[in-house]
Each structure stands twice: as C-alpha cells, then as structure tokens.
Amino acid sequence: MAHRWKNTLTDNDVTPERVFLNRRQIIGAAAAGLALSGLGGRAQAETLEPTGWDDITSYNNYYEFGTGKGDPATNAHKLTVEPWNVRIDGLVDRPGDYAFEDILNKMTIEERLYRLRCVEAWSMVVPWNGFELADLLAMVVVQGGAKYVAFETALRPDEMPGVHRPVIEWPYVEGLRLDEAMHPLTIMATGIYGRDIPNQNGAPLRLVVPWKYGFKSIKSVVRITLTDTMPPTTWNKSNAREYGFYSNVNPQVDHPRWSQASERVVGTGLFARRQPTLMFNGYGEDVAGLYAGMDLAKHF
Ligand code: MTE
C-alpha cells in the first residue's frame, strides 16, 4: 500500500544499521576525537568499532532503566514485553485493554516500511516497521470532542530500576494534538531494520513522529487516552522553559542552551559533516499545514 505522504528516501539514504545501533559510541568517539589530533583520534575511533548485534544498543535514552547511556542495555532485558496490553480510553467509542497481538492482527495491513528522517542532535534515516497511529485510532472510533492524544509508558518498579529515583516524574508521558496524531507520518513502530524493536529502544510499541525531536518518541506504550485538554509531557513538566508541547524540529527556534540551526550527520566520520537543519526535519510539505497561522516561536 502506498504511503499517504511524499517519500523520496531510498535504501541508499538509510543510515547503516551498524552506525544507527552504535551511534552514541560513534558520537562519543567524535567528541573525544576533537580533543585529540589526527592519528590519536583515528585510533580512538577504531577501538570503538562495533562488533555486532549483541554489542548494539549499548547507548540509549530510556530513563526507566537508568540515566546512564549504558544503563538501558544492561537493564532493559528485565522488561517483560509478552504479554503486552495497551489501554485505550477517554473520548473513544470502543475503550478497552487491547492485547498487543490483537492490535497487530486488527491492523489489516501488510507490514509497512517507513524510511524516516529522525533528528536528535544528529540526523539519520531509520527504517521502521509498524503501522499508522491513525489506523489504531480508527479502530477505537474517536469521538467528536477529542482534541489531543496522551501516551503513557509502562511503570514497573520490579522491572525498571530507574524508576526508584525521582529523576523525572513517573510514568513517562507524551502528547500530540489530534491532527498531529492522525497524520500518516505519525507511526507506532514495532520493528527496526527488519527486526523487532530491542527493549532498550522501546519494545514492543513506541511512537515515532519524524518532524519532531527524538524525545517525543515515547517508548513501551501501555496507555493511549483521547482527551479534550492538552496533556502533560515529561520534558515540559521537568523544564518548561526548554521543552514545549510541540517540540517540532525548527532551525529558527534555538533551544535556550544551544543552536538548532544545523545538525551533524551520523556516520560521516570523526569530524562529521554538518548540514542545515530543515524546517520540520524536511517534512514541511507534508506537515506545515498543521501549524498554519501559529507563532512557532511561542508554541515551540
Ligand atoms: N521514552 C521513555 N519511556 N523513557 C525515556 O527516557 N527517552 C526519550 C525517548 N523516549 C525516553 C523515551 C528520549 S530523550 C529520546 S532521545 C529517545 O527516546 C531515544 O530513543 P532511542 O534510544 O531509541 O534512540
């Protein structure tokens, strides 16, 4: 089935899997390399060369498993992802606890591949598998009064060592405006590079919104609530001055502590190529209409 958005990306654009899985080591090596000269920097990078899938996913942001970049890799195996239920409630005609397997079966679609640009401080193109959030919302029948969608991550103190410390307010929560949630570029990802998502990356089901910064991608979702009021989001609650509700990729609006005008490209070597960050991460043609007439410096 064709995508309902313009896709110009091909396999050639995809960030190599090895680079994706090890991007934070590579990023770390690049940062360390800046302090070293020539050979020293290269030698440093070589010692950090990845060796395979087991080695992967050693650097993630998933605070439920600890705030250290290596903590999720060490601890995320404790997360039981089978069975998995997602509660869908609020302003819907068919609220309920849906088994993950049933959700997958009801999405009457063959597995779709989404090659999407993603940007944190670095940009990359990631091949996700999954389904459109809009299809899931259609299944539960959204009521007329709904304006927003709230998301919640599992909170399991027995399995998640990080939640014993109040580094953020638990559970991790996120939100989208309903029209953003219904956009065909907004997906619930279940796979990555043709495999199931590893626990540390948000198994079995995580949000991906490619025109927004990476922290909007809430992992291991257990609850989706349709509401008429703007829901709280974890990073906005912890630092409202730095993180707004929308968090759209926007080169014109700097984060209070750094410029967001350009980005480094993952996998382009120790002294990585910088490229100008594109409005809405390059998806402006598809999504700019959602924000027509809004002051995006105010609604960041
Ligand atoms: N979701 C939960 N539940 N907990 C988290 O700590 N971190 C966010 C986001 N989703 C986070 C989360 C942040 S800050 C980022 S950058 C991305 O996940 C990182 O996803 P990745 O590890 O797959 O790259």
Boltz pocket constraint, residues with backbone or C-beta under 6 A from the ligand:
constraints:
  - pocket:
      binder: B
      contacts: [[A, 59], [A, 60], [A, 61], [A, 62], [A, 63], [A, 64], [A, 120], [A, 153], [A, 172], [A, 200], [A, 201], [A, 202], [A, 214], [A, 215], [A, 216], [A, 217], [A, 218], [A, 219], [A, 220]]
      max_distance: 6.0
